[in-house]
Amino acid sequence: MFPIPQLARLFQGGSVNRRILRAAASVAAAGVLVKIVAVFKEFAVAGVYGRSDAMDAFLAAFLIPNLLINLISESMNQALVPTLIRVREREGHERAQQLLSSSMLWVCVLLTVATVVMALTARGFFPLIASHFPAEKLALSIRLFYALLPVVLITGIATNCTAVLNTFDRFALPALAPVATPAAIILGALLLGGRYGIWAMVYANLVGALIHAGAVAWMMDARGYRFRLWWHGATEATGEVARQYGPVLLSGVVASGGLLVDQSMAAMLPAGSVSALAYANRFVSVVITLLAGAVSAAVVPHFSRMIAHEDWSGCRHTLRTWVRLTALVSTPIALALIAGSHLLIRTAFQHGVFGPSDTALVTPVLMMYAIQIPFFVSSRVFYRFLVALRRSDLIFYCGALNLGLDVVLNLILMRWMGVAGIALATSLWTVSTFLFLWYWSWKLLPKGEIERV
């Protein structure tokens, strides 16, 4: 139970928890607005392109760019931000600017190298991604893929700038900036779709990504950090970022592997099982993205500052408060999804060829998936604390352990529960993740108490 006095302290004037609450609320509100525009984007795209071969080709072409952005750039954000804050707090702004310039250069090099490798090998792996595409459709998908590759670098830069802005407690506008892409797609599909066909989607994505990157880079410059790609030599700080980056990147690869494992094992079950996973996960993923994403973005700068000043009492208080608060908020949402899963699936999907039997199949999958919500959201507080503590190796170990656990649980539970067993396996290894991160966070938190700096 969350004590009322402790909850009340969240709203005290200048408290750290009040600032975190305000930041999380800003990110969540911006995320909701972006999601709303994205829904209208889906309506516009569906109205212009429907379930056409061109749309299939575009979706296949966009898989790899999204993966590269999430793995390379997001991993750099997690590795960079704690060290950037520590350097700024202890060594000053200029040294922090040098670290940022060097790290930005490296992430741009990594994104460019990955992009070139993907471009050179596209004709080799695309037949595996789109194995059922006829030759003409496959060729279109590859051409679209080549045209979309610049988005990798542009969006990667945008995500890095956003992470830097968060270190200044700037959350709302950076979180709202991604709305440029779905807005551009809406205009592109409606105004140019008839003339340029599916290529209007490519042009719109490029324009949206440029606007997004330009906006957050301008905001970053306004806060005193210049967007500059320059190597300032190997330092203790750049070495620290490099050491943290590897495990975080590998943990992202492992997490992606878990998604592939679930989909491939669902493919072993009766037809429609893979789709059932996808339909059920849409609801859970929206909740997780909004809640966990908001909390993760909000707590990182504060954990990093407290650790830089060795304010272990503040870390302890923030951990306890936000794990309890996230559980308090997310548990009723999970219970509501479980209780209303049949009505939700029937209302959202039971139209046309999606019939009552499909609703009956997807409903228990959603119920099993929803169990993970409070554990996942609360575990992100521990996750971000360990990253801020520069123990990303533990993040990798946790991911590797849970990948093995996912496979074992899938094999056991899918025999008893079918595709719902795969969803339950995901929720169970999320519980395992929570316990692992909880244990190591408290184990590594120094016991000594000092006054706040």
Sine and cosine of phi, psi and omega as CSV:
sin_phi,cos_phi,sin_psi,cos_psi,sin_omega,cos_omega
0.00,0.00,0.63,-0.78,-0.04,-1.00
-1.00,-0.03,0.91,-0.41,-0.04,-1.00
-0.88,0.47,0.67,-0.74,-0.03,-1.00
-0.89,0.46,-0.67,0.75,0.03,-1.00
-0.88,0.48,-0.62,0.78,0.01,-1.00
-0.93,0.38,-0.62,0.79,0.06,-1.00
-0.89,0.45,-0.63,0.78,-0.02,-1.00
-0.90,0.44,-0.54,0.84,-0.02,-1.00
-0.90,0.43,-0.33,0.95,0.06,-1.00
-0.88,0.47,-0.41,0.91,-0.12,-0.99
-0.97,-0.25,0.18,0.98,0.08,-1.00
-0.94,0.34,0.53,-0.85,-0.18,-0.98
-0.65,0.76,-0.93,0.37,-0.14,-0.99
-0.94,-0.33,0.29,0.96,-0.10,-1.00
-0.92,0.40,0.46,-0.89,0.06,-1.00
-0.86,0.50,-0.67,0.74,-0.05,-1.00
-0.91,0.42,-0.53,0.85,0.07,-1.00
-0.92,0.40,-0.67,0.75,0.02,-1.00
-0.91,0.42,-0.63,0.77,0.05,-1.00
-0.90,0.44,-0.68,0.73,0.01,-1.00
-0.87,0.49,-0.71,0.70,0.01,-1.00
-0.89,0.45,-0.65,0.76,0.01,-1.00
-0.91,0.41,-0.71,0.70,0.00,-1.00
-0.89,0.46,-0.65,0.76,0.03,-1.00
-0.90,0.43,-0.62,0.78,0.02,-1.00
-0.90,0.44,-0.72,0.70,-0.01,-1.00
-0.91,0.43,-0.68,0.74,0.00,-1.00
-0.90,0.44,-0.69,0.72,0.00,-1.00
-0.89,0.45,-0.68,0.73,0.05,-1.00
-0.90,0.44,-0.63,0.78,0.02,-1.00
-0.89,0.46,-0.64,0.77,0.04,-1.00
-0.88,0.47,-0.70,0.72,0.01,-1.00
-0.89,0.46,-0.68,0.74,0.03,-1.00
-0.89,0.45,-0.65,0.76,0.02,-1.00
-0.90,0.44,-0.61,0.79,0.02,-1.00
-0.89,0.45,-0.72,0.70,0.05,-1.00
-0.89,0.45,-0.60,0.80,0.02,-1.00
-0.90,0.43,-0.57,0.82,0.05,-1.00
-0.90,0.44,-0.71,0.71,0.05,-1.00
-0.89,0.45,-0.55,0.84,0.09,-1.00
-0.86,0.50,-0.70,0.71,0.01,-1.00
-0.88,0.47,-0.65,0.76,0.04,-1.00
-0.88,0.47,-0.72,0.69,-0.02,-1.00
-0.90,0.44,-0.72,0.70,-0.01,-1.00
-0.90,0.43,-0.69,0.73,0.01,-1.00
-0.89,0.47,-0.63,0.78,0.00,-1.00
-0.92,0.38,-0.53,0.85,-0.04,-1.00
-1.00,0.04,-0.67,0.74,-0.14,-0.99
-0.93,-0.36,-0.35,0.94,0.01,-1.00
0.83,0.55,-0.61,-0.79,0.04,-1.00
-0.97,-0.22,0.70,0.72,-0.09,-1.00
-0.97,0.24,0.27,-0.96,0.08,-1.00
-0.88,0.47,-0.59,0.81,0.01,-1.00
-0.89,0.45,-0.64,0.77,0.02,-1.00
-0.93,0.37,-0.65,0.76,0.08,-1.00
-0.85,0.53,-0.70,0.72,-0.02,-1.00
-0.90,0.44,-0.64,0.77,0.01,-1.00
-0.91,0.42,-0.70,0.71,-0.01,-1.00
-0.89,0.46,-0.65,0.76,0.06,-1.00
-0.91,0.42,-0.62,0.78,-0.02,-1.00
-0.92,0.39,-0.46,0.89,-0.09,-1.00
-1.00,0.04,-0.13,0.99,-0.05,-1.00
-0.88,0.48,-0.78,0.63,-0.09,-1.00
-0.93,0.37,-0.72,0.70,0.07,-1.00
-0.81,0.59,-0.69,0.73,0.03,-1.00
-0.88,0.47,-0.67,0.74,0.00,-1.00
-0.90,0.44,-0.69,0.73,-0.01,-1.00
-0.89,0.45,-0.67,0.74,0.00,-1.00
-0.89,0.46,-0.74,0.67,-0.06,-1.00
-0.90,0.43,-0.66,0.75,-0.06,-1.00
-0.97,0.26,-0.79,0.61,-0.16,-0.99
-0.99,0.17,-0.78,0.62,-0.10,-0.99
-0.97,0.24,-0.71,0.70,-0.01,-1.00
-0.90,0.44,-0.58,0.81,0.05,-1.00
-0.90,0.43,-0.63,0.77,0.04,-1.00
-0.89,0.45,-0.63,0.78,0.03,-1.00
-0.85,0.53,-0.73,0.68,-0.04,-1.00
-0.91,0.41,-0.59,0.81,0.00,-1.00
-0.97,0.25,-0.56,0.83,-0.13,-0.99
-0.99,0.15,-0.72,0.69,-0.22,-0.98
-0.84,0.54,-0.75,0.66,0.00,-1.00
-0.86,0.50,-0.66,0.75,0.00,-1.00
-0.94,0.35,-0.63,0.78,0.03,-1.00
-0.87,0.50,-0.70,0.72,0.01,-1.00
-0.92,0.40,-0.67,0.74,0.01,-1.00
-0.87,0.49,-0.71,0.71,0.00,-1.00
-0.90,0.43,-0.67,0.74,0.00,-1.00
-0.90,0.43,-0.65,0.76,-0.03,-1.00
-0.94,0.34,-0.60,0.80,-0.14,-0.99
-0.98,-0.17,-0.51,0.86,-0.13,-0.99
-0.88,-0.48,-0.15,0.99,0.08,-1.00
0.97,-0.24,0.20,-0.98,-0.11,-0.99
-0.91,0.41,-0.65,0.76,-0.09,-1.00
-0.90,0.44,-0.66,0.75,0.04,-1.00
-0.92,0.40,-0.57,0.82,0.07,-1.00
-0.91,0.41,-0.64,0.77,0.06,-1.00
-0.88,0.48,-0.65,0.76,0.03,-1.00
-0.90,0.44,-0.68,0.73,0.05,-1.00
-0.89,0.46,-0.67,0.74,0.01,-1.00
-0.90,0.44,-0.71,0.71,-0.01,-1.00
-0.88,0.48,-0.70,0.72,0.01,-1.00
-0.91,0.42,-0.68,0.73,-0.03,-1.00
-0.93,0.37,-0.64,0.77,0.06,-1.00
-0.88,0.48,-0.66,0.75,0.03,-1.00
-0.87,0.49,-0.71,0.70,-0.03,-1.00
-0.91,0.42,-0.66,0.75,-0.01,-1.00
-0.92,0.38,-0.57,0.82,0.06,-1.00
-0.92,0.40,-0.63,0.78,0.06,-1.00
-0.90,0.44,-0.72,0.70,0.00,-1.00
-0.89,0.47,-0.69,0.72,0.02,-1.00
-0.90,0.44,-0.65,0.76,0.00,-1.00
-0.92,0.39,-0.70,0.72,0.01,-1.00
-0.89,0.46,-0.71,0.70,0.02,-1.00
-0.88,0.48,-0.63,0.78,0.02,-1.00
-0.90,0.43,-0.70,0.71,0.01,-1.00
-0.90,0.44,-0.67,0.74,0.02,-1.00
-0.88,0.47,-0.70,0.71,0.02,-1.00
-0.89,0.45,-0.61,0.79,0.02,-1.00
-0.91,0.41,-0.65,0.76,-0.03,-1.00
-0.95,0.32,-0.48,0.88,-0.08,-1.00
-0.97,-0.26,0.08,1.00,-0.10,-0.99
-0.83,0.55,-0.68,0.73,-0.05,-1.00
-0.94,0.34,-0.22,0.98,0.07,-1.00
-1.00,0.02,-0.66,0.75,-0.07,-1.00
-1.00,-0.10,-0.31,0.95,-0.01,-1.00
-0.91,0.42,-0.59,0.81,0.09,-1.00
-0.87,0.48,-0.36,0.93,0.07,-1.00
-0.99,0.14,-0.65,0.76,0.02,-1.00
-0.92,0.39,-0.69,0.73,-0.05,-1.00
-0.88,-0.47,0.87,0.48,-0.13,-0.99
-0.92,0.40,-0.39,0.92,-0.04,-1.00
-0.99,-0.16,0.08,1.00,0.03,-1.00
-0.97,0.25,0.69,-0.72,0.18,-0.98
-0.91,0.41,0.25,-0.97,-0.15,-0.99
-0.84,0.55,-0.70,0.71,-0.05,-1.00
-0.91,0.41,-0.66,0.76,0.01,-1.00
-0.93,0.37,-0.62,0.79,0.04,-1.00
-0.90,0.43,-0.66,0.75,0.01,-1.00
-0.90,0.44,-0.65,0.76,0.04,-1.00
-0.89,0.45,-0.67,0.74,0.00,-1.00
-0.87,0.49,-0.65,0.76,0.01,-1.00
-0.92,0.39,-0.66,0.75,0.03,-1.00
-0.89,0.45,-0.67,0.74,0.05,-1.00
-0.89,0.45,-0.62,0.78,0.02,-1.00
-0.87,0.49,-0.72,0.69,0.03,-1.00
-0.86,0.51,-0.66,0.75,-0.05,-1.00
-0.94,0.34,-0.47,0.88,-0.04,-1.00
-1.00,0.08,-0.21,0.98,-0.09,-1.00
-0.85,0.53,-0.57,0.82,0.06,-1.00
-0.85,0.53,-0.41,0.91,0.02,-1.00
-0.87,0.49,-0.51,0.86,-0.03,-1.00
-0.86,0.51,-0.79,0.62,-0.02,-1.00
-0.93,0.38,-0.70,0.71,-0.06,-1.00
-0.89,0.45,-0.75,0.66,-0.02,-1.00
-0.94,0.34,-0.54,0.84,0.08,-1.00
-0.87,0.49,-0.68,0.73,0.06,-1.00
-0.89,0.46,-0.66,0.75,-0.01,-1.00
-0.89,0.46,-0.68,0.74,-0.01,-1.00
-0.92,0.39,-0.58,0.81,0.05,-1.00
-0.91,0.41,-0.70,0.72,0.03,-1.00
-0.88,0.47,-0.63,0.78,0.03,-1.00
-0.88,0.47,-0.69,0.72,0.01,-1.00
-0.88,0.47,-0.63,0.77,0.02,-1.00
-0.91,0.41,-0.67,0.74,0.03,-1.00
-0.87,0.49,-0.59,0.81,0.03,-1.00
-0.88,0.48,-0.48,0.88,0.01,-1.00
-0.93,0.38,-0.30,0.95,0.09,-1.00
-0.99,-0.14,0.25,0.97,-0.06,-1.00
0.88,0.48,0.56,0.83,0.11,-0.99
-0.96,-0.27,0.94,-0.33,-0.15,-0.99
-0.85,-0.53,-0.70,0.71,-0.18,-0.98
-0.89,0.46,-0.84,0.54,-0.05,-1.00
-0.91,0.42,-0.68,0.73,0.08,-1.00
-0.87,0.50,-0.60,0.80,0.02,-1.00
-0.95,0.31,-0.42,0.91,0.01,-1.00
-1.00,0.08,-0.38,0.92,-0.07,-1.00
-0.83,0.55,-0.57,0.82,0.01,-1.00
-0.88,0.48,-0.20,0.98,0.03,-1.00
-0.88,0.48,-0.31,0.95,0.00,-1.00
-0.85,0.52,-0.59,0.80,-0.06,-1.00
-0.94,0.33,-0.81,0.58,0.04,-1.00
-0.88,0.47,-0.54,0.84,0.04,-1.00
-0.91,0.42,-0.67,0.74,0.04,-1.00
-0.91,0.42,-0.60,0.80,0.00,-1.00
-0.92,0.39,-0.65,0.76,0.04,-1.00
-0.85,0.53,-0.77,0.64,0.00,-1.00
-0.90,0.43,-0.66,0.75,-0.01,-1.00
-0.90,0.44,-0.70,0.71,-0.02,-1.00
-0.91,0.41,-0.70,0.72,-0.07,-1.00
-0.96,0.28,-0.62,0.78,-0.10,-0.99
-1.00,-0.06,-0.52,0.86,-0.11,-0.99
-0.89,-0.45,-0.15,0.99,-0.05,-1.00
-0.86,0.51,-0.65,0.76,-0.02,-1.00
-0.92,0.38,-0.48,0.88,-0.06,-1.00
-1.00,-0.01,-0.68,0.73,-0.11,-0.99
-0.95,-0.30,-0.02,1.00,0.01,-1.00
0.90,0.44,-0.61,-0.79,-0.06,-1.00
-0.92,0.40,-0.32,0.95,0.02,-1.00
-0.92,0.39,-0.36,0.93,0.10,-1.00
-0.88,0.47,-0.54,0.84,0.05,-1.00
-0.91,0.41,-0.63,0.78,0.02,-1.00
-0.91,0.42,-0.76,0.65,-0.02,-1.00
-0.87,0.49,-0.66,0.75,-0.02,-1.00
-0.91,0.42,-0.65,0.76,0.03,-1.00
-0.89,0.45,-0.66,0.75,0.02,-1.00
-0.90,0.43,-0.72,0.70,0.00,-1.00
-0.90,0.44,-0.71,0.70,0.01,-1.00
-0.87,0.49,-0.67,0.74,0.02,-1.00
-0.90,0.43,-0.64,0.77,0.02,-1.00
-0.91,0.42,-0.68,0.73,0.02,-1.00
-0.89,0.45,-0.70,0.71,0.02,-1.00
-0.85,0.52,-0.78,0.62,-0.03,-1.00
-0.90,0.44,-0.68,0.73,0.00,-1.00
-0.89,0.46,-0.63,0.78,-0.03,-1.00
-0.91,0.41,-0.75,0.66,-0.06,-1.00
-0.96,0.28,-0.51,0.86,0.08,-1.00
-0.91,0.42,-0.65,0.76,0.06,-1.00
-0.90,0.43,-0.67,0.74,0.05,-1.00
-0.88,0.47,-0.66,0.75,-0.01,-1.00
-0.90,0.43,-0.66,0.75,0.03,-1.00
-0.89,0.45,-0.62,0.79,0.02,-1.00
-0.91,0.43,-0.41,0.91,0.03,-1.00
-1.00,0.00,0.05,1.00,0.09,-1.00
0.99,-0.17,0.02,1.00,0.07,-1.00
-0.97,-0.25,0.87,-0.49,-0.01,-1.00
-1.00,0.06,0.61,-0.79,0.11,-0.99
-0.98,0.18,0.98,-0.20,-0.07,-1.00
-0.66,-0.75,0.76,-0.64,0.05,-1.00
-0.98,-0.19,0.98,-0.17,-0.05,-1.00
-0.47,-0.88,0.72,-0.70,0.00,-1.00
-1.00,0.00,0.85,-0.52,-0.04,-1.00
-0.97,-0.23,0.30,0.95,0.05,-1.00
1.00,-0.02,0.32,-0.95,0.01,-1.00
-0.96,0.27,0.82,-0.57,0.03,-1.00
-0.79,-0.61,0.10,-1.00,0.06,-1.00
-0.88,0.47,-0.60,0.80,-0.03,-1.00
-0.94,0.35,-0.71,0.71,0.02,-1.00
-0.91,0.41,-0.58,0.82,0.07,-1.00
-0.90,0.44,-0.62,0.78,0.03,-1.00
-0.90,0.43,-0.69,0.72,0.03,-1.00
-0.88,0.47,-0.68,0.74,0.00,-1.00
-0.89,0.46,-0.67,0.74,0.00,-1.00
-0.91,0.41,-0.56,0.83,0.02,-1.00
-0.98,0.20,-0.50,0.87,-0.10,-0.99
-0.91,0.41,-0.69,0.73,-0.06,-1.00
-0.83,0.55,-0.82,0.57,0.01,-1.00
-0.87,0.49,-0.62,0.78,0.02,-1.00
-0.90,0.43,-0.67,0.74,0.03,-1.00
-0.88,0.47,-0.70,0.71,0.00,-1.00
-0.90,0.43,-0.60,0.80,0.04,-1.00
-0.91,0.42,-0.56,0.83,0.08,-1.00
-0.92,0.40,-0.64,0.77,0.06,-1.00
-0.89,0.46,-0.69,0.73,0.00,-1.00
-0.89,0.46,-0.68,0.74,0.01,-1.00
-0.88,0.47,-0.66,0.75,0.06,-1.00
-0.89,0.45,-0.60,0.80,0.05,-1.00
-0.89,0.46,-0.58,0.81,0.04,-1.00
-0.89,0.45,-0.64,0.77,0.05,-1.00
-0.89,0.45,-0.66,0.75,0.02,-1.00
-0.91,0.42,-0.63,0.78,0.03,-1.00
-0.88,0.48,-0.73,0.68,-0.01,-1.00
-0.87,0.49,-0.70,0.71,-0.02,-1.00
-0.92,0.38,-0.66,0.75,-0.02,-1.00
-0.93,0.37,-0.60,0.80,0.02,-1.00
-0.96,0.27,-0.53,0.85,0.10,-1.00
-0.91,0.41,-0.51,0.86,0.02,-1.00
-0.92,0.40,-0.29,0.96,0.04,-1.00
-0.98,0.18,-0.24,0.97,-0.03,-1.00
-1.00,-0.03,0.05,-1.00,-0.01,-1.00
-0.82,0.57,0.39,-0.92,-0.03,-1.00
-0.81,0.58,0.64,-0.77,0.00,-1.00
0.99,-0.10,-0.11,0.99,-0.04,-1.00
-0.93,0.36,-0.65,0.76,0.02,-1.00
-0.89,0.45,-0.68,0.73,0.03,-1.00
-0.90,0.43,-0.60,0.80,0.02,-1.00
-0.88,0.47,-0.66,0.75,0.07,-1.00
-0.87,0.49,-0.71,0.70,-0.06,-1.00
-0.91,0.42,-0.71,0.71,0.00,-1.00
-0.89,0.46,-0.71,0.71,-0.04,-1.00
-0.93,0.38,-0.60,0.80,-0.08,-1.00
-0.96,0.30,-0.32,0.95,-0.01,-1.00
-0.87,0.49,-0.66,0.75,-0.02,-1.00
-0.94,0.34,-0.71,0.70,-0.03,-1.00
-0.91,0.40,-0.64,0.77,-0.04,-1.00
-0.91,0.42,-0.56,0.83,0.04,-1.00
-0.90,0.43,-0.72,0.69,0.01,-1.00
-0.88,0.48,-0.73,0.68,-0.04,-1.00
-0.90,0.43,-0.68,0.73,-0.01,-1.00
-0.88,0.48,-0.70,0.71,-0.04,-1.00
-0.94,0.33,-0.75,0.66,-0.07,-1.00
-0.97,0.25,-0.82,0.58,-0.05,-1.00
-0.92,0.39,-0.61,0.79,0.01,-1.00
-0.90,0.43,-0.66,0.75,0.00,-1.00
-0.92,0.40,-0.73,0.69,-0.02,-1.00
-0.91,0.41,-0.68,0.73,-0.01,-1.00
-0.86,0.51,-0.74,0.67,-0.01,-1.00
-0.90,0.44,-0.58,0.81,-0.10,-0.99
-0.97,0.24,-0.60,0.80,-0.13,-0.99
-0.99,0.11,-0.42,0.91,-0.10,-0.99
-0.83,0.55,-0.80,0.60,-0.03,-1.00
-0.87,0.50,-0.60,0.80,-0.05,-1.00
-0.95,0.30,-0.69,0.73,0.10,-1.00
-0.86,0.52,-0.69,0.73,-0.05,-1.00
-0.90,0.44,-0.66,0.75,0.03,-1.00
-0.92,0.39,-0.67,0.74,-0.01,-1.00
-0.90,0.43,-0.63,0.77,0.02,-1.00
-0.93,0.36,-0.62,0.79,0.04,-1.00
-0.87,0.50,-0.55,0.84,0.01,-1.00
-0.99,-0.13,0.11,0.99,-0.01,-1.00
0.82,0.57,0.65,0.76,0.03,-1.00
-1.00,0.00,0.97,0.24,-0.09,-1.00
-0.95,0.31,-0.49,0.87,0.08,-1.00
-0.89,0.45,-0.68,0.73,0.05,-1.00
-0.90,0.43,-0.64,0.76,0.04,-1.00
-0.87,0.49,-0.71,0.71,-0.03,-1.00
-0.89,0.46,-0.71,0.70,-0.01,-1.00
-0.90,0.43,-0.67,0.74,-0.01,-1.00
-0.92,0.39,-0.65,0.76,0.05,-1.00
-0.86,0.51,-0.78,0.63,-0.05,-1.00
-0.88,0.47,-0.71,0.71,-0.06,-1.00
-0.89,0.45,-0.74,0.67,-0.14,-0.99
-0.99,0.14,-0.43,0.90,0.14,-0.99
-0.92,0.40,-0.68,0.74,0.01,-1.00
-0.94,0.35,-0.65,0.76,-0.02,-1.00
-0.92,0.39,-0.68,0.73,0.02,-1.00
-0.90,0.44,-0.60,0.80,0.07,-1.00
-0.91,0.41,-0.64,0.76,0.00,-1.00
-0.88,0.47,-0.61,0.79,-0.03,-1.00
-0.99,0.16,-0.68,0.73,-0.16,-0.99
-0.99,0.14,-0.46,0.89,-0.03,-1.00
-0.89,0.46,-0.73,0.68,0.06,-1.00
-0.88,0.48,-0.56,0.83,0.04,-1.00
-0.91,0.42,-0.68,0.74,0.03,-1.00
-0.89,0.45,-0.69,0.72,0.00,-1.00
-0.90,0.43,-0.61,0.79,0.03,-1.00
-0.91,0.41,-0.65,0.76,0.05,-1.00
-0.89,0.45,-0.65,0.76,0.01,-1.00
-0.91,0.42,-0.73,0.68,-0.04,-1.00
-0.92,0.39,-0.59,0.81,-0.07,-1.00
-0.97,-0.22,0.29,0.96,-0.11,-0.99
-0.87,0.49,-0.68,0.73,-0.03,-1.00
-0.91,0.41,-0.72,0.70,0.02,-1.00
-0.89,0.45,-0.65,0.76,-0.03,-1.00
-0.91,0.42,-0.73,0.69,0.00,-1.00
-0.90,0.43,-0.69,0.72,-0.02,-1.00
-0.89,0.45,-0.68,0.73,-0.02,-1.00
-0.93,0.36,-0.66,0.75,-0.10,-1.00
-0.98,0.20,-0.61,0.79,-0.21,-0.98
-0.86,-0.50,-0.34,0.94,-0.15,-0.99
-0.98,0.21,0.96,0.27,0.04,-1.00
-0.64,-0.77,0.49,-0.87,0.06,-1.00
0.87,0.49,-0.81,-0.59,-0.08,-1.00
-0.98,0.19,-0.19,0.98,0.05,-1.00
-0.99,0.11,0.98,-0.21,-0.14,-0.99
-0.97,-0.25,-0.11,-0.99,0.00,-1.00
-0.85,0.53,-0.59,0.81,0.01,-1.00
-0.92,0.40,-0.57,0.82,0.06,-1.00
-0.93,0.38,-0.65,0.76,0.06,-1.00
-0.88,0.48,-0.66,0.75,0.01,-1.00
-0.90,0.44,-0.54,0.84,0.01,-1.00
-0.97,0.24,-0.68,0.74,-0.11,-0.99
-0.97,0.22,-0.50,0.87,-0.07,-1.00
-0.83,0.56,-0.80,0.60,0.01,-1.00
-0.91,0.43,-0.45,0.89,0.05,-1.00
-0.91,0.41,-0.70,0.71,0.05,-1.00
-0.89,0.46,-0.65,0.76,0.01,-1.00
-0.87,0.48,-0.69,0.73,-0.01,-1.00
-0.94,0.33,-0.62,0.79,0.04,-1.00
-0.90,0.44,-0.63,0.77,-0.11,-0.99
-0.91,0.41,-0.37,0.93,0.00,-1.00
-0.85,0.53,-0.53,0.85,-0.09,-1.00
-0.95,0.31,-0.33,0.94,-0.22,-0.97
-0.82,0.58,-0.83,0.56,-0.04,-1.00
-0.90,0.44,-0.56,0.83,0.00,-1.00
-0.94,0.35,-0.66,0.76,0.00,-1.00
-0.92,0.40,-0.75,0.66,-0.07,-1.00
-0.90,0.44,-0.71,0.70,0.00,-1.00
-0.92,0.39,-0.58,0.81,-0.03,-1.00
-0.91,0.41,-0.38,0.92,0.01,-1.00
-0.92,0.40,-0.44,0.90,0.06,-1.00
-0.91,0.41,-0.74,0.67,0.05,-1.00
-0.90,0.44,-0.66,0.75,0.00,-1.00
-0.84,0.55,-0.75,0.66,-0.04,-1.00
-0.93,0.36,-0.52,0.85,0.06,-1.00
-0.91,0.41,-0.70,0.72,0.00,-1.00
-0.91,0.41,-0.60,0.80,0.07,-1.00
-0.91,0.41,-0.69,0.72,0.04,-1.00
-0.90,0.44,-0.50,0.87,0.03,-1.00
-0.98,0.20,-0.04,1.00,0.00,-1.00
0.89,0.46,0.70,0.72,0.11,-0.99
-0.87,-0.50,0.81,0.59,0.00,-1.00
-0.93,0.38,-0.29,0.96,0.07,-1.00
-0.87,0.49,-0.59,0.81,0.02,-1.00
-0.92,0.38,-0.53,0.85,0.05,-1.00
-0.89,0.45,-0.68,0.74,0.02,-1.00
-0.91,0.41,-0.71,0.71,0.01,-1.00
-0.87,0.50,-0.65,0.76,0.02,-1.00
-0.89,0.45,-0.70,0.72,0.01,-1.00
-0.90,0.44,-0.68,0.74,0.00,-1.00
-0.91,0.42,-0.68,0.74,0.03,-1.00
-0.87,0.49,-0.69,0.72,-0.07,-1.00
-0.97,0.25,-0.42,0.91,0.10,-0.99
-0.90,0.44,-0.71,0.71,0.07,-1.00
-0.89,0.45,-0.66,0.75,0.02,-1.00
-0.90,0.44,-0.61,0.79,0.02,-1.00
-0.87,0.49,-0.71,0.71,0.00,-1.00
-0.89,0.46,-0.74,0.68,-0.02,-1.00
-0.89,0.46,-0.73,0.68,-0.01,-1.00
-0.91,0.42,-0.62,0.79,0.06,-1.00
-0.86,0.52,-0.73,0.68,-0.03,-1.00
-0.88,0.48,-0.61,0.80,-0.02,-1.00
-0.97,0.22,-0.78,0.62,-0.17,-0.99
-0.97,0.23,-0.50,0.86,0.00,-1.00
-0.93,0.36,-0.37,0.93,0.07,-1.00
-0.95,0.31,-0.54,0.84,-0.02,-1.00
-1.00,-0.01,-0.59,0.81,-0.18,-0.98
-0.85,-0.53,0.02,1.00,-0.04,-1.00
0.93,0.37,-0.64,-0.77,-0.07,-1.00
-0.92,0.39,-0.46,0.89,0.06,-1.00
-0.90,0.43,-0.46,0.89,0.05,-1.00
-0.91,0.41,-0.57,0.82,0.06,-1.00
-0.92,0.40,-0.65,0.76,0.05,-1.00
-0.91,0.42,-0.65,0.76,0.04,-1.00
-0.91,0.42,-0.60,0.80,0.05,-1.00
-0.87,0.49,-0.65,0.76,0.04,-1.00
-0.88,0.48,-0.70,0.72,0.01,-1.00
-0.91,0.41,-0.59,0.81,-0.02,-1.00
-0.94,0.35,-0.64,0.76,0.03,-1.00
-0.97,0.26,-0.31,0.95,0.16,-0.99
-0.93,0.36,-0.61,0.79,0.11,-0.99
-0.89,0.47,-0.67,0.74,0.05,-1.00
-0.87,0.49,-0.66,0.75,0.05,-1.00
-0.87,0.49,-0.71,0.70,0.02,-1.00
-0.84,0.54,-0.74,0.68,-0.04,-1.00
-0.91,0.41,-0.64,0.77,0.01,-1.00
-0.89,0.46,-0.76,0.65,-0.04,-1.00
-0.93,0.36,-0.59,0.80,0.07,-1.00
-0.87,0.50,-0.74,0.67,-0.03,-1.00
-0.87,0.49,-0.76,0.64,-0.10,-1.00
-0.96,0.29,-0.51,0.86,0.05,-1.00
-0.89,0.45,-0.74,0.68,-0.02,-1.00
-0.96,0.29,-0.52,0.85,0.01,-1.00
-0.92,0.39,-0.62,0.78,-0.07,-1.00
-1.00,0.03,-0.22,0.97,0.00,-1.00
-0.95,0.30,0.89,-0.45,-0.02,-1.00
-0.84,0.55,0.56,-0.83,-0.08,-1.00
-0.99,0.15,-0.38,0.92,-0.08,-1.00
-0.92,0.39,0.52,-0.86,0.04,-1.00
-0.94,-0.35,0.71,-0.71,0.11,-0.99
-0.75,-0.66,0.28,-0.96,0.05,-1.00
-0.95,0.30,0.50,-0.87,0.04,-1.00
-0.89,0.45,0.60,-0.80,0.01,-1.00
-0.99,0.12,0.00,0.00,0.00,0.00
